Amino acid sequence: MSESSPAARLQQLFEGHRLTPTQRRIAHSMVRRAAEVPFLSSVELAELAGVSQPSVTRFAVALGFDGYPALRRYLRDVAPGPAEPGEGAGERTYNEYQQAVLGEIENLQHLAELLADPGPVERAGRLLAASRPLPVLGLRAASSQARGFGYFAAKVHPDVRVLDEGGSMLHDRIDAARRAGATALICFALPRHPKEVVDALAYAQEQGLTVVSVADSAFAPVARHSDLLIPAAVGTGLAFDTACAPMLLGRVLLEAMCDDLPDAQARLEEFDARAAARGLFVE
């Protein structure tokens, strides 16, 4: 996407802000109609996005402006209407879906740069491999990350316990894992961060568990209760966050864990043999 296009400048304005689903809806509508937005009233923008006028005002405040009039003045300066004929000719533009994909590619590139130092991942692999059992925590948006990690980890680790449901039993399950010999816990923490996850990690540390966290930022709320946090950014270009980088980081941690499990390869080969005998998969 052209750095000088109105849509690109709007996208840059929204980056770095944690927006609610309603606010993202407004942002998406603005990107789609980037050339018109600087000249729309708050009521017109609300109608365009299918939200209330007060939502537009709150959106402007969330971006750091005093209100929508201040946001509109800013837009008229940095995201003017259509270019003059011939200006920007040949420059490629991207729709919102393509922008979301490109944003995720950028997140993966940042993760690749982070992994240039393999030390933190290797340390995490050792901690996870040594913990018997291994609790894997992830609630709400992060529950799918925890379940995916737990599914594959169980193929090489003798005792994996996925903690993907909150409630009064959560601390009990952490207690049970600790009594059974757990020494570490891995947590997947994604926006919006449930308070219950932060409380659970604080409790896990109190019980002597070493907490390894995969979070969207090094400054995520779980950071203060993590012994080792490895960040992987989420995509915010769509109405709901996309988590390609956290998922890939989870697979990287699985690889590091396998490196410290001497019987990992034997377990995988045994599973493959049993799956073939049962006709588990369609060839």
Number of C-alpha atoms within 10 A of each C-alpha: 15 14 12 13 22 27 24 18 19 19 19 11 14 18 13 9 11 14 18 14 13 17 21 20 17 23 24 21 18 21 20 14 15 24 19 17 24 23 16 12 15 21 15 14 22 19 13 16 20 13 16 14 18 13 15 24 19 16 22 20 15 17 19 12 16 13 17 20 15 13 18 20 13 14 21 16 10 16 22 18 17 12 13 8 7 7 9 12 9 8 11 9 14 13 11 17 11 13 17 18 16 16 18 21 15 15 20 20 13 15 19 14 10 14 15 8 10 10 10 15 23 18 16 25 22 17 20 31 24 17 22 19 23 28 28 26 29 26 22 17 20 24 21 15 26 25 20 14 22 23 14 13 25 15 17 22 23 15 17 21 21 22 21 19 13 16 8 8 11 17 17 11 15 24 15 14 24 22 12 12 13 22 23 27 26 27 28 28 30 28 17 12 18 18 10 13 22 19 13 19 27 17 16 23 16 11 14 12 23 23 25 27 26 29 26 23 18 16 11 17 19 27 22 14 22 22 14 18 26 21 22 26 24 22 22 20 23 17 16 13 17 20 20 18 24 26 21 15 21 22 16 16 23 22 16 20 25 20 16 17 19 12 12 18 14 11 17 13 12 13 14 14 12 12 12 13 9 9 10 10 8 5 5
